[in-house]
Amino acid sequence: MHEIKHINEALTYIESLTAVKPTIGIILGSGLGPFADTIEDAIHIPYNDIPHFAKSGAVGHANELVIGTIGGKQIVAMKGRFHYYEGFPLDEVTFPVRVMKALGVEKLIITNACGAVNVDFNPGDLMLITDHINLTANNPLMGPNNPDLGVRFLDVSEVYSKRLRGIVKDVATAQNVTLREGVYAWWTGPTYETPAEIRMIRGFGADAVGMSTVPEALIARHAGIETVGISCLTNMACGILDQPLSHDEVIETAERVKATFLKLVAEIVERF
């Protein structure tokens, strides 16, 4: 359970460093951190310095909070996230979302790099998340509930805002970007899935599978933050192609589509 005292301690520290009051939050996935470098008048705060923040050891994650403006909008970006597979409890994985809420964030863009399960999709495609499937048998809201942070029994019929998804689709159309839509399955990692597991996941109705996003999205929903999720499909999931998977491929594909992604998200922020 997130402690309000801990949230306020992190909030006080961040507010001591900047007068910016962000209303939009962004969580940047593997290889997508360069978006934070486009933020204007930015202040970079290492996670190590923020009370009660964890530190990710994942490759492609820079471990800093970046606060500034894009297109006149005040934003806060996580350049690097924490993962369940690193051994962090879900309270630590999702703590930054609570802090974003305390900072004043009303809308959240969650990004990730993940594997395509839908055989009609291709590496390098971007996918707008319409819904998710939690395959981990865990939930960040398990345990005691603090009613000051959100309700005990949360409605998750619309975790990913239809309204915000509409804006994202409009921006993608205007930029002539192919934007897939689909269901994201959350897998614990750190192993990639077996071919048999991918067949199971496809049978469940998922279009992509990854190791993040769902816990943050659930806490954002609990906190009343309007949320949208965008996946960069960096590879075909295991067993679809007759080749092994590697994290290098994830980073390389994210790099290849970086310019398209940066332009898309920048305009999304301006439209929000």
Summary of the structure (lengths in Angstrom):
residues: 272
radius of gyration: 17.4
end to end distance: 30.3
largest distance: 52.7
contacts: 943
relative contact order: 0.21
helix: 35%
strand: 25%
